[in-house]
């Protein structure tokens, strides 16, 4: 049920008609729907949880399969293209998260759930980005949570601008943001891990330093 509603919400605004239409398609009665979701907020929380899980799974898969190029500059560019190809955000997720935030701003009682959902999304991305930077041999110089927040916020604003200008979400990987800005951002937020000194390593192993 939540999956069908998430798909519908990728192109339509949440409302009674949308919910009723999905229920008819799935042959779910109003009573059964209310058993699953006591409120619209409950529904949106479940949908948000699905978005986080799907994003984390896509990112983890591409980072695991990522082969780091030998050239340092090319490595950052390749990492940026790889991240974009994993679609940390798409049009549907942008619309759904915006809808949830809008609902929360109109209510005085649901803000904490939205903050929690955004935090879960950031934590899911953070784990994968930290693993990627470790693979690149360039750990973040900032506290990881702050660095990831900067990357996510910048990515989201650029992706939204791309869509507003009529760009296809499938082609965002070819944008100037992914090819130029994102590699530079990842480089500025990280530092190259010092190479191990073979002579020092040998002295340490023998006890003479």
Secondary structure, DSSP 4 states (H G I P E B T S, - for coil): -HHHHHHHHTTS--SHHHHHHHHHHHT--HHHHHHH-SSHHHHHHHHHHHHHHHHHHHHHHHHHHPPPPSSHHHHHHHHHHHHHHTTSS-HHHHHHHHHHHHHHHH-SSSHHHHHHHHHHHHHHHHHHHHHHHHHHT--BSS-HHHHHHHHHHHHHHHHHHHHHTT--GGGGGGSHIIIIIHHHHHHHTB-PPPPP-HHHHHHHHHT--
